[in-house]
Amino acid sequence: MTMSEERRMTIAKEMASLQGEVDDLRKLVNTLLTIIMEEADGVQSGAAPMPPGAPRAGISM
């Protein structure tokens, strides 16, 4: 195996490793964005009761 073939093999292995890391980070970012976008009090989803006198829109946690 020549030097350039070995270098190509090394680069291909590193690229595969980095692609795996990118995929893992993409999943993490999507999970974090989902958590951030959810309303903490559940008002948006209707899961929590609406407090008396609370405005219906314009509230963000």
C-alpha positions as CSV (number, residue, x, y, z in Angstrom):
1,M,0.0,0.0,0.0
2,T,1.4,3.3,-1.0
3,M,1.6,6.4,1.2
4,S,-1.3,8.2,-0.6
5,E,-3.5,5.1,-0.2
6,E,-2.8,4.9,3.5
7,R,-3.5,8.6,3.8
8,R,-6.8,8.2,2.0
9,M,-7.8,5.3,4.3
10,T,-7.0,7.4,7.3
11,I,-9.0,10.3,6.0
12,A,-11.9,8.1,5.2
13,K,-11.9,6.6,8.8
14,E,-11.7,10.1,10.3
15,M,-14.6,11.3,8.1
16,A,-16.7,8.4,9.2
17,S,-16.0,9.1,12.8
18,L,-16.7,12.8,12.4
19,Q,-20.0,12.1,10.6
20,G,-21.1,9.9,13.6
21,E,-20.3,12.8,15.9
22,V,-22.2,15.3,13.7
23,D,-25.2,12.9,13.7
24,D,-25.1,12.7,17.5
25,L,-24.8,16.4,17.9
26,R,-27.7,17.0,15.5
27,K,-29.9,14.7,17.7
28,L,-28.8,16.6,20.8
29,V,-29.5,20.0,19.3
30,N,-33.0,18.9,18.1
31,T,-33.8,17.5,21.6
32,L,-32.6,20.7,23.3
33,L,-34.6,22.9,20.9
34,T,-37.7,20.8,21.6
35,I,-37.2,21.3,25.3
36,I,-36.6,25.0,24.9
37,M,-39.7,25.5,22.7
38,E,-42.1,23.8,25.0
39,E,-44.0,26.0,27.4
40,A,-42.8,25.2,31.0
41,D,-46.2,25.8,32.5
42,G,-48.0,23.7,29.9
43,V,-50.5,26.5,28.9
44,Q,-49.6,26.1,25.2
45,S,-50.4,22.4,25.2
46,G,-53.4,22.8,27.4
47,A,-52.0,20.4,29.9
48,A,-52.1,22.9,32.8
49,P,-55.1,24.8,34.0
50,M,-55.3,28.5,33.1
51,P,-54.8,30.7,36.2
52,P,-57.6,33.1,36.8
53,G,-57.0,36.5,35.4
54,A,-54.0,35.4,33.3
55,P,-53.7,36.8,29.8
56,R,-54.3,34.3,27.0
57,A,-51.4,35.3,24.8
58,G,-48.0,36.9,24.9
59,I,-46.6,34.9,27.8
60,S,-43.3,33.1,27.3
61,M,-41.3,31.3,29.9
